[in-house]
Amino acid sequence: MSAEAADRVAAVTSSRPGTPLQTSWFEFLLDDSLLEKHLQKSNPDPAPVQLIIQFLEQASKPSVNEQNQVQPPADNRRNRTLKLLALKVAAHMKWDLEVLEKGRLTIPVLNMLLNELLCVSKVPPGVKHVDLDLSTLPPTTAMAVIIYNRWAIRTIVLSSFPEKQTKPGPHQINMLNIVQQEKEMTENILTVLKEQAADSISVLEGAVRLKKDFYVHTMRTLDLLAADTAANGETESSTAGLRISADELHCQVHYDLGGIFFHQGCTDLPIYEKARDHFRQTKELLKKLDSTVHVHLDEKRLAGYWNACRALTGDCDPSDPQTTPYDQINSLIRAHNYPAVIEAFIKDNISRSLPNHFRRSVLREFLYKVQQGESGLDEVCHKLCVCNGVRDALEGEILSVRFQQLLLKPSKEVVDFILEVCTRSLEKDRPSEASRRNMANFLKTLCESLEDLSLVFVVSSHKLFMELLKEEERKVLVEQMRKRSATINLSAKPLPSFYDIPASASVNIGQLEQQLILSLEPRRIRQILIELHGLAERPFWRVNSKWEVPPDYINVILGIKDNLTKDLVYILMAKGLHCISIKDFAHARQLFSACLELVTEFSPKLRQVMLNEILLMEVRAHETMAAEGSKERPPPDLVSRVRGYLEMRIHDLPLRQVVGEECVAFMLNWRENDYLTLQVSPSLVMNNPYIKLGQLLASTCKELPGPKESRRTAKELWDVVVQICSISIQHKRNSDGRIGLIKQRESSMGILHRSKFITFIKKIREPLVLTTLISLFVRLHSIVRDDIVNEVTAEHLSIWPSSLPNIQAVDVEAVAVTVKELVSYALTLNPNNQSWLITQADIYFVTNQYSAALNLYLQAGAVCSDFFTKAVPPDIYTDQVLKRMIKCCSMLNCHTQVAVLCQFLREVDYMTAFKALQEQNSHDAMDSFYDYIWDVTILEYLTHIHHKRGETEKRQIAIKAIGQTELNTSNPEEVLQLAAQKRKKRFLQAMAKLYF
């Protein structure tokens, strides 16, 4: 009996009431009536959607023939019944696509379900749906076609919405492959659906022209189909199935067609009019229907679609009483009636019918128009910003950064407008106490934010200020203002400040240089440089000492004759590189694109340099996304450009080594092993050390695990790495005449320096490549240390040579440091890799760091057993690992833990256990661990030793442990194994709590 089975038995036999067991999928095969009874429960477990998944998953499982070959799912009675059960569950749910989509049914599962519906509904196979005449088809057949095509266009729309990637937990074996396969299936289905979108739209447009009622399959009609009693035509007659009125179906189909047309409108604006018309008909039908039992749509989303369509098509009249506030604002903006927009915002501060996000989006739209060069809108932006700021203040929200910037140096007109908006934004009759309090706080904040004391006086003398702030508050505030500038009287005209003095050219240059440093907008950078060159003729690329371009490009850029162009190229590249370093790839793309456009006009060499830098940026952007959890493969265009770079042959072109390095790492990370092993030219391999390394790593990984003949590539990789870790040895005669050896570290004997090799490794994320490198360095480490007892373990050690011809040349310290760095880096990428955890634990063990080693051995066991709720696989906790855990506990003076772990070995190590229990100076909890001992011999020894020492209480605990019925040696072997497994789990969980 397994440990899991034992836990279930224990749960059932315990005195506590257990939860009802979940009904298994196969029980529905055994009892025809069970499904209907199950679905009628108030809260069935499993839920209907989960049942569909289980039925279809079982029906689509591939079979294996006698030759152990995988075959497609068999078309037998069992699988047909399972598919029918899935359809019956969907029929029970009234074919509500909204519920099915939200119920976590994936696209492949829904595709399978609806294709099965088409099959049982006798839709003619091999005929396009668009070629079918729905009016001549049986009602349930026509309805199946409509449901499938509704799902097709809905899926296209839903797939366009951004979806948060779920981060996988500790995966079971092959789980990542399953996830990847499902993703590929989804992408393939979506590709087909998008190709057939026009046909699906035509089918549904034909459906809304039919003026008859429709019928959809129910559980009963599906049962009749299964019983093959359709010969009497009952399932094909006009009254079979669930009746859905023409208006109900048309309402639903118009809504779905509106959704797909709205989705397509972003690339073709006139299509929004089609979407609007369909949504209008949906709204009209909803009003007309008395009952909407069979209409499943989101009315809030419909209202949103309707408002958006009206705004985009201009189909709204501000004087129409039915128009929403959104429509009114959009109409005023289209009519360029900006004063009315501002007036509407002020009035909305009282009614608060417009949400804040909409108001901010209107402001952003005007700011965008200003950036595009539309004149006369600065004042409108300021006034809208004020309206939004007052709205935020009334609701007690934090004031926006833009509004606070407006208060830095406002004019008197701006302050007057702020006070006007404040006055008009409070309810005239009786403003609420919260509004009064928030407005008073806002006016105080306004006074404190203004630096110009004459403007402070304008606010503090305003009628609203007098009404809302108590006399004491006003006095305190005015006093604070006086202290801030004791020499200036509030009622007097302020003295002219430094900023009132006409600025000299040097001041203008300083201000422009500051803007140049801060700006990331290529057009603005160019404009500033033009202005600067008009004021002074000097190299402005030196303005900021932190602007750096790679040394490889300095001479080419500084060789540009035109000074303005030279400054612009240098600064655009330096700013772009800085943006890449802080992972701001959006601005980096803008800066590099502008630089590429500029240099293309006069320098083919610099054009290629920029193309290389843009490639490096795109590679880093994709690798950054992958490091953050994205599983999306790089686009084929990017892979093609990387290949193009690796094969590039342009003489006299400055190349950065890092570009090639990252391109090779990119190809390894995305498993482009065939290209690296078969398609790279030999001359490239000879000239570029990173390509050579990449080719050897790809070849070695491709052949794992393989026969002995495949170890030739592994041997080549081994030789290259050994050379990298070797040191040059020079002979020098000492003063006494004897010849000595001088070892030179970081020599250039290998194809790369070790530091560059480590940097390259840390750009790799592919687990198999990292496992291969770890394996290689572990073997090399074992050979140079020559310590058979304390060897570090790793996967695939057998593919590497077992000796070195020139061991003295290898830098032992460099190998030790590299293996530690490599394993530590790998674990930052995947802290749950059992093999890497064991290797790291072994490294700590051989360096006498026993507490850290034990922690990692326990982690390795925890991740492969769901935190020890299952048995740890024997290939993880081998006898060697267990013996090392025992030694760790012994060196930490945790002798009772040693005794417990001695039971875990294939053959119990009684000698070590007894020796440990004789120790009286134990640093663990001693008798509290006796409950985890299942070996009767050890328990008997414990009883004897405590009796001998006169330790009565501890002896009683040992006797109680040995007296448990499940440890009786007369029990069947199955019961004894169950007792052992139970105690193993509990002990390891207790150890984890101690050491994690």
N, C-alpha and C positions, 0 to 999 in steps of 0.2 A: 504493500500500500504506500502511495506517495505521501509526502508531507502535507501537500494541499488537501488530499483526501482525508488525512488524519484530522486536519483543522476543521474540515466540514463535519466529520463525525463528532468531534468534540463540541462543535457549536450546536449540533442537533441534540446531543445527549445532555447538554447543560440544562440547568433548571430555569434559565432565563427564556422567556418566550422569543421565538425566532420570527423573522420577517417572512412573509409568504414567498415561496420560491418562484422565480420568473419562469413563465411558460416558454419552453424551447420550441424552435421553429419546426422540428420534425414531428412534434405532437399534433400539429395541424394537418399533417399528412395522414396520421392514423385515425383522426376523428373528423369527419366531414362537417359536423355541426359546431365544432369547437370555435372556428373563426368568428362566426356570427355572435356567439355568446361572448367571446372575448372582446369584440369591438363594441358591444353594448354596455360594457362596464364604464363607470364614471371616469376612472383613471387607469386604463389598461396598461399593463407592463408585460412585454414591451409595447411601446406606443405604436400607432398605426404606421407612421413613417419608418420607424425602426424595423417593423415587420417587412415592409416593402424591400428595404435594403437587404435583410437576411434572406428572404425568399429568392431575390434575384442573384444575390451573391452565391447561394448554394446552387442555383440553376445554371450559373455560368462557369462553375468550376471545371477546369480542364480535367480530362481523364488520362490515365497512363495505361498503355497496352502491355501485352506480355513481354515485348522486347524493351520495356521500360522507356518507350517513346511517348512524349506528351501529345495527346490528341485533343481536338476541340470538344467542347461539351457535347455529350451524347444527346440525341433527340429521342429520349425514352419517356415512359409514362411519368416517372418521378419528376423529371425536369419540366415537362409540360404542366404537370399539376402545380408545381411551385410557381411557375410564371402566372398561371391562372389565379392562384391565391394572391399574388401581388396585385393583379388587376382588380380582384374583388375588394381588396383593401382600398385601392384608389377609387373604386366605384362607391364604396361606403363613404368616402370623403367628398363625394359628388364631383370628382374630377376638378377640384379647386386648385388651379395652378398656383395661386398666391400662397396657399398653405403648403403645397408640395415643395415650392421653391424655398420658402422660409424654413421648412422643416429639415434643412441640411441634406436634401437629396442632391447629390452631385449631378453635373451635366451628363456624364456617361450613364448613370443609373436611370435618370429621367428619359434619356434617349432610348435606352433598352426597354423601359416600361411602355413608352408611347409607340415604339415600333411593334411591340407585342400587341398593343391595342389595335394598330392598323392590320396586323396579321389576323387576329381573331375576328375583326370586323369585316373581313373579306374585301379589303381594298385591293383592287387589281394590282398584282406585283409587276414591276418593270414598266409601269406607266407613270409619267410625271403627274403630280397632283394638279398642276396647272392645266393639264389636258383633260382632266375629268370634268364631267358635267354634274355638279352637285345635285341639281334638280332631279336627275334620273336615278340617282343612287338610293339604296335603302336608307331610311332615316339614321340608323345607328352608324352605318358606314360613312355617310356624309359628315356626321358629327365627329367621328374619329379623325377624319381628314382635317376638319376645322380645328379640333383640339391640338393636333400635332403642329399645324402651321401657326396657331396662336403661340404655342410654346416656343417655336423656332424664332419668331421675331422678338418675343419677350426675352429670350436667352441672349440674343444679340445685344439688346439694350442693357440688360443686367451685367453682362460681361464687360461693358465699357466703364462701369463704375469702379473706382479704386477700391481695392480690397486689402485689408491688413493681413500680412503674411503671418501665419501662426508659427511660432517657434517650436520645433519638435523637441520633446523631452528625450530621455534616454531610449534609443531605438532598439527594437528587437532586430534579429538578423534579417537582412534584406528589406527592412521597413523603408529605408531611403529609396531603394529601387522601386518599391510599390508606389510610393508617393510620386516619383518621377514618371513612372508608367502612366499613372492616372492623369498627371499634368499633360503628358503628350497626347493621351486619348482625348482629353478636353479640348486641347488646341486643334486637333484634327477635326473633331466634331464641329467646333466653332468655324473653322475654315469652310467646311461644307455648307453649314447653315448660312454663312455670309454670302457664299457664291449663289445660293438658292433663295436669297432674301427677296429678290424681285418676284420670283414665282410664288413665294408664300404670301406676299402682299396681294398679288393678283387673285389668289385663291380666296383670301379673306374679303377682298373687295367684291368678289362674286357672291360670297355668303351673305353680305348685307343687302344684296339686291333681291334675295329670295324672301318671299312674303309668307312663308308657311312656318308652322311650329316644327321644332326639332326634338329628337329623342336620343338619349345617351344611355349606354349600357348600365345596368344595375347588377347587383349581386345575383339576382334571380335570372336575368337574361344570360349572364355569364355561365351560371350553372346549367342552363338549358343547352348552351353551346357545348359545354363539356360532356353532357349526356348524349350529344349527337341527336337531339330531338328536333333539330331545326328543319327537318324535312317538311313539317306542316307549315312552315313559313312564319311561325310565331315570332321568332327573333328578328325577322326582317320586315314584319308588318309595320304599318304606320303607327300602331299604338303600343309597340313593344318598348320597354325601357322607361326611363324617367323623362317626362315631358318638360321641355323648356320652350317658353313662348318666343316668338320671333323677336319681340321688342327686347326681351331679356338678353337674348344672344346678340342682337345688333348692338345693344348698349355696351356689352363686354368687348365685342370685336372692334367697335369704333374707338374704344379706350386704348386697346392694344395697338391699333393702326396709328392713332395719334402719337403713342409713345415711340414707335419706330420712325415716323416721319420727323418728330422732334429731334430724335437722335441723329438723323441724316441731315437736319437743317444746319448743323455747324459747318458743313462743307458746301452747302447749297442753300442760301438764305430764302429763296422763294418757297422752298419746301415747308417752311414754318407755316405758310398759309394753309397747306393741306392739313398739317397737324392741328391748327386752330379749328378748321372746319370739322374734323373728326371729334375733337373735344367738345365743340359746341353741340354736336348731335348727341354725344354721350350725356351732357348736362340736360338736354331737352328730354331724352328718353328716361333719365332718372326721375325727373319731375312727373312724367307721364305714368310711370309704373306705380301701381298700388303696393306691390310686394316685390322685393329685390332678393328673394331667397337664392336665386341662381346667378346673381350678379356679384362678382367678387372683385372689388377694386378699392383702392385707397382714395377716399374722397378728398382728403387733405392734399394728397399728391395731385389729384385731378385739378383742384383749385389752384395749386402752384403752377401746373402746366398751363392752365387757362390764362392766368395772369401773365406768365412769361410770354406766351404766344401773342397776346394782345399788345404787350410792350414791344415785342420784336417786329410785329407787322404794322404797328401804328393804328390798330383797330380799336380806338377808344375815343370818346368825346367827353371832355371835362365837364360839360353841362349835363351829361346823362346822370340821373340820380343813382343808376345801378353801378356806376364806375367805382372802383375801389380807390383808396388813397394812392396805391402804387400806380394805377393807370393815370391818375391826375398828374402825379409828379413826372412820369415818363412823357406825357403829352406836353407838359410845359417845357421840358428840356428840349424835345424835338422842335417846338415852336420858338426856341431861343428866348423864351419869356423868363429870364433869370430872376428879375425882381419878384415875380410871382412864386418862383421856387423858394426863395428866401422867406417870403411871407408865409408860405405853406409850412416851412420848417418851424417858424416862430409859433404859429398856431398849434402845430403838433406837439410843442413843448407842454401844452396844457392838455390836449386830448390824448397824446402818447399812443396814437394808433399805428404809427410807423415804427417797426422794430429798429433798434440801434444799428444792427448790422446792415440794414438797407440804407439808413442815413449815411453811414460811413462809406458804403459802396458808391453812393451818389457823389460824395466829396472826392473819392478816389478817381471817379470818372472825369471830374472837372480838372483835377491835378494832372491827369494823363493828357488832357487836351492842352494844358499849359505847356507840358513837356514837349508836346508835338509842335509847339510854336504858335498856337492859337492865341491871338492877342486880346486884351481887354478882360481876361477872366481872373486876374490876380485878386481883384477886390471881391469877386463872387466867392472865390475859394476862402478868403479870409472870413467873409460873413457866414458862410456855411460852417466853417470851423468853429466860429463863435457860437452859432446855434447848437451845434453838437456838444460843445463844451458846457454850455448852460444846461442842456438836457442831462448830461452826465452828472453835473453838480446837483441837479434837482433829485436825481435818483441815488445820490450818495456814492457814485462810482468814482474811480480814480480818473483824473483829468488826463487826456491824451497828450503824448509827447508833442504832437504838432501844435496843440493849443498852447502848451507851455512855451514852445519856441516863439509863438506869436506874441507872448507877453514879455519877451526879452527886451525889445525896443519898439513898443507900439506907438503909433501916432495918437493924438488927441481924438481924431475921428474914430479910430478903432475902439478906444476906451468908451467914448460916447455911445457907440453902437452896442458894446457889451452891456452897458447900463440900460439901454433901451430894451434889449432882448430880455434882460433879467426882469425888468418891470412888467413886460408884456407876457412873460412866461408863468407868472403867478396867477392863480385863479382870482378874478376880480372880486367876487362876492365874499367868499370865506376860504382862503387858502388853508390847506391842511397844516397841522403843526410840524409834520416831518418836512414838508416843502419849505416852510418858513425857516426852520432850523438849518436845513441844507443850504438854502440860499444865503443865510447870514454867514455860514462858514465859508461859502464861496467868495463873498465880498471881502471877508477878512484875508483869505488867501490871495485875492486879487491885490489888495493893498500891500501885502508883504512881498509880492512878486515884482511890483513895479519899482524901478530904480529912480525914475524921474519923480521928485517929490511934488512937482506941480500937478502931475497926473494923480498922485495919491490924494492930493487935496480935492481934485475933481470927484473922486470916488467918495471920499469921506464926507463931502458936503452935499451929496446927492440925497434926495428925499427918501429913496428906498433904503439907503444905508441908515438913515436916521430912524426909520420905522422898525427895521428888523433887529438892530443892535441896541442893547440897553446902554444907558448913559455911561455906566461904569466900563463896559466893554469898549465903547468908543474912546473914552479917556485913556484907557490902558494902551489901545492900539495907536492913538495919536502920539502918546508919549514914547512908544517904541520907535515910531517914525522920526520923532525929534532927536532921539538918542543916536539914531543911525547917521544923522548928519546934523550935528549940534550947531554948526556954523551957519546953516541956512534956515531962514524962517519959512514956514510953510506958505505963508501968504505973500512972500516976496518972490520976485522973479529970479530963478536960479542963475548963477554965474555961468558964463560960457565955459564948456568943458573942452578937453583936448580934442574930442571928436568934432567940435564945431570949427576948429581951425582947418583951413584948406589943406588937403593932403598933398604931400610932395610925391614925386615919381618913385622915390625909394619906398615910401609907405605902400604905394600901389603894387610895386614888385613883391614886397613881403606878403601882402594879402593874396596876390595871385599865386605865389609859390606855395602858400599854405593850402589854397584850394587845389593846386596841382597834386600835392601830397595826399589829400583826402579823397579826391575824385576817382571813381572806378568806371566812369562813362566815357567810352573812347572819343565821341564827338566833343564832349566838354573838355577832355584833356587836350585835344588838338586845338580847340578854340583858345584855351588858356595859354598854350605854347605860342600861338600866333601873336597874342597880346604881349606876352613877355618878350618875344624877339623884336616887337615893335618898340619896346621901352629900353632894352639893353641887349647887347650882342655878347653872350657868354654861354658856356655849356650848361644848360639847365638839367641835364641828366645827373649832375652831381649834387642837386639840391638836397636829396635825402641819401645819407650814407648807407641806409638799409636797402636801397635799390641795388640788387645784384643780378647779373646775368652770368651764365656759365663761362668760365675762362676760355672754353673752346670757341665761343662766338665773339669774344671781345674785339679781336682784331678786325673781323669782318664788319661788325657794326660801326666801330670807330673809323673804319675806312670809308664810310659814306661821306661824300663831299658836302652835300647840303646840310647845314647845321640844324635847321628845323626838323628835317626828316630824320637825321641821326638821333636827336633828342626824342622824337616821337617813337621811333622803333625801339630804342633802348628802354624807355619808360613803359611802353605797352607790354614788352616782354617781361620786364622786371615785375610789374604789377600782376601780370598773368601768372608768373611763377609763384609769387607770394599767395595769390588766391588758391592755387593748387595745394600749396603747403598747408593752408588752413581748411582745405576741402570745400572751398567756395567755387564749385566747378561752373556754376551758371555765369558768374562774372568772368571767370577765366576764359570761357568759350567766347564771350563778347570781345574781350581784349585781344585774344589770339586771332580771332576772325578778322578784326580790324587791322591787326598787324600784317596778317597774310595778304589782305587786300591791298595794303600799302606797298609792301615789298615786291608783290607780283609785277608791279608796273616798271621796276628798274633793275631787279637782281634775281636771276634764276637760282643762284646759290642760296640767297636768304629765303627765297620762296620754299626751297626744299627743306631748309632748316626749320621754318615755321610749320611745314607739313609734318615733320618728324616730332616737333614739340606738341602739336595738336594730337598726334597719334598717342604720344606718351600720356597726355592729359586724359584722353578717352579711355585708355587702358587703366589708368589709376582710378578714374571715376567708376568704371565697371567693377574693378577689384574692391573699391571702397563699399559699393553696394553689396557685393558678395560677402565681405567681412561683416556687414551689418545684418546678414541673414537672408539676403535675396538669393533665390535659387534660379533666377532667370539666366538662361544662357546668353552669351554675347551675340549680337547680331552678326550674320554672315559677313556683312560688309566690313566690320571691325576685324574679324579673323583674317579676312582677305588682305586688309591693309597691313596687319602685323606680318603676314607672310611676305608681302611686298617689301616691307622694310628689311626683313632678314635676308632677302635675296638681292637687295639693292647694290648696284655697281656704279657709283658716281665718283669719279676721281676728284681730288682736290676739294672735297666737301667736309667741313668740320662735323664730326660725329661725336655725340656724347655716349660714353660707354653705358650709362644708366638706361638709355633707351633700349639698346639691345638686351641688356640684362632683364629689364622688366617685360619685354616682349617674349623672351624665352620662358620666364616664370609664368606669364599669362597663358602660353600654350600648354605648359605642364599642368597648370591649375584647371584648365578646361579639357584636359585629356585629349589633346590633339597629338596623340602619340604616333599615329600613322604618318603624319606629316614630318615630325621630327626624326623618325627612324627611317623613312623610305624616300622622302621627297627633297630633303635638304642636300644641296650639292656638296661634294667632298671638299672643295676649296673653301666654302663657308665654314665647314667644321674645322678646317686647319687654321683659319685666320681669326675666328671668333671663339674665345674660350668658353663663353656662356652657351653658345650653340653646341659646342662639343659636349659640355656638361649636360645640357638639355637632352641631346641625342642619347647619351649613355644612360641617363636616368630613365628616359622614355622606353628605351630598348629593354632595360633590366625589369622595369615594372610590367612591361607587356608580356614578358616571358615568365612571370611569377604566377603560380608555382609551376616549374617546368622540369624537364628531364635534365640529366647531367650535361648534355650537349649545349643546353641553353645558358650554361654558366660562363661561356666565353665572354659575353657582353658584361656580365657581372665582374669578371676578372679585369676587363679593361677599365671599368669604373673604379674598381678597387685600386688599380695602379695609379690612376689620375689623382685620387683622393690621398693616397699614401704620399705621393710626391708633394701635394699641397701642404701636408703636415710634416714634411721632412725639413731638416736643417742642413745647411752646407757645412761640411767639416774641412777645416784647413789645418795643415801641419805647420808648426812653428817651433824653431829651436829655442829652448830656454837658455837662460844665462849660464847654467851649469853644463850646457852642451847637449842635454837630452831633448828628444823631440816630443812635443806635447800636442794636444788637440784643441782647436778653438772652434766652438759651435756658434754659428751665426743664425739667429732667429729671424723669422719673416724673410727668408731668402727667396729669390725668384726662381727656385728650382722647378716649382709646379707651374701649371698654366695660369694660376691665379695666386695672389697672396691670400693667406688664411683669413684675414680680416674681411677682404672682399668676398671670399667664399661664404663666410658666415652671413654677411649682408644679403647675398643672393639667396641663401637658404631661407632667410626670414621673409622673403617675398613669396614663398611657396605656401599654398594652403591645402593642396591635394593630399589626402590622408595616405594613399599608397606610396607616393613619392617620399613623404616624410618618414613613413614606416621603413622604407628601404634604406634611407640615409641613416636613421637611428640604428637599424640592424648592422649596417656597415661599420659605423663608429663604435658600436658595442663590441663587435668582433675585434676591431683594431685595438680597442682599449684593453680587452682581455689579453691579447697577444703581448702588448708592450708592458703590461703590469705583471704578467706571468704568475698569476695567483689562482691556481685551479680551484681552491676551496671557495674563494670569494669572487666568483665570476658573476657578471651582470648578464641577465637574460633578455632576449628580444625575439621577435619573429624572424623567420627566414635566415637564421644564422648559418645554415648548412650551405648556402650558395657561395659563401666567401672562402678564400684560402685560409688554411689553418696555421700558416707560418709566414715569416718575413725573411727574405734573404739578407737584408741589411738593416737589422732592427736598431742598430746604434744611431742611424741617421734620422729616425723618427723622433719628433719632439713629444715626449711622454706627457709633459704638462699641457701642451697645446691640445693633444687628443683628449685629455681628461676635461679640460675647460670646454672644448667643443661639444663633447657628448652631453655635458650638463646643460649647456646653452640650448642645444638642439631639442632635448627632451622637454625642458622648461617651456620653450617657445611652442612646441607641438601641443602641450597641455593648455596653453592659453587659448588655442583654437578649439580644442575639444577636451574639456576636463573630464569627460566620461569615457575616454578610450582606455579599455582595461589593459591592453598590452603596454601602452605608454605609462600607465600608472604603475604597473609592476616593474617596468624598467627604471622609472624614477625612484621607486622604493628600493630597488636593488642598489642603485647608485648611493643612496643615503646609507644603506646597510653596510656596503663595503668601505664607506668612509666613517663608520662608527657613529652615525647619527640615528640612534635606534628609535627614539620617539617619533621622529619625522618618517622613518621607514615604516614603522607600525601603522601610523596614520594612513599612509598611502596604500599599504597592503589591505587595510580595512576598506578604504575608498574603492579599490578595485573590486572587492567582493560585493560592496553595497550596490554599485552601479549595474552589476549583472544579475542582481537578485531582488530588485525593487526594495532596497534597504533591508535585505535579509528576510523578506517575507517568503521568499522561495529559497530552495537549496542553491548554494554557490556551485557552479559547474566545476567538476574535478580538474578540467584543464586550466582553470584560473588558480584555484587553491591546490596546486600540486604538492607532493610531499616536500619538495625543496622549499617552496614558499612557506608552507606550514612550519618547517624546521627553522626558517629564518624568523618567522613571527615568534616562535618559541624562544629563540635566542634573544630577540628584542626584549621580550617580557622578562627574561632572566637577567639581562644586563640592566633593566630598569628596576630590579628587585621586586617584581610582581610575580611571586613564585606560585601562588594559587592559580593565576592565569596560565602559567606554564603547564601546570598539571591538567587543567581543563583542555588546553590545546593539544596535549599529548594524545588525547582520545581521538582527535581528528585524523591522525595518520592512518594509512591503510592497515598498518600493524601497530597497535598501541605501544608507545615507548614507555614501559613501566619503570625502567631504570631511571630515566630522566624525571618522570613524574614523582617517584618516591623520593629521589634526591631533593627535588624542589620542595616537597611537602615537609621534609625534615628541617628546612630553613625556618628559623623562628623570627628573623628580621625581615618580614615581608611588607612591602609598601602598598599592597592592594587590600581589598576589603575582606580577604581571607574567607571566613565562614559564610559570607553572603553569596559566594560563588559556588557553594556546595550543591545548590539546587540545579546547577548546570552540568553536574557530573552524572553520567549514566553508566559508567563502567563500575560494576559491583566490586571488582578487585581493588580499585583505587579507593572506593568508599570504605571498604573493609580495612584497608591500610590506614585511612584517616581515623577510623574508630579506634584502631589499635594505638596509633601514635598519640591521640588525645588522652586515651586511658593511661598510657604510660607516663604522660606528662602531668596527669591529674587535672586536665582541663575539662571539667564535667559539662559545662554549658556547650562548648564546641563539640564534645562527644555526642551529646543529645541531638544536636543539629545534624551531625553526620548519620546517626542512627535513624532519625526521621527521614532523611533523604534516601537511605538504603531501604527503608520500609515501604516505599511507594510500590503499589501493586504492579504498575506498568514496568518496573525494573526487575520483576521476579524472573529468574533465569529459566523457569519452567514455561514461560510464555512462548507462543510461537515467534519465529524469527521476525515475522512481519510487524508484530506489536513492539518488539524490542527496537527494530529499526525506526519505527514511528516515534518512540520515546526519545531516541538519539537525535533524530532530525528536529524534533520540537525543541530540545535543549540547545542544539547547535544554533538555531535561529535566535533564540532568546539571549544566548551568551554573546553572539556577535553583535546584536543590537545594543546590549549593555556595554560592550567594548567600544562601539562607535560613539556612544554618548560620552564615554570617558576621553576618547582621543580626538574626536572631531572638534 
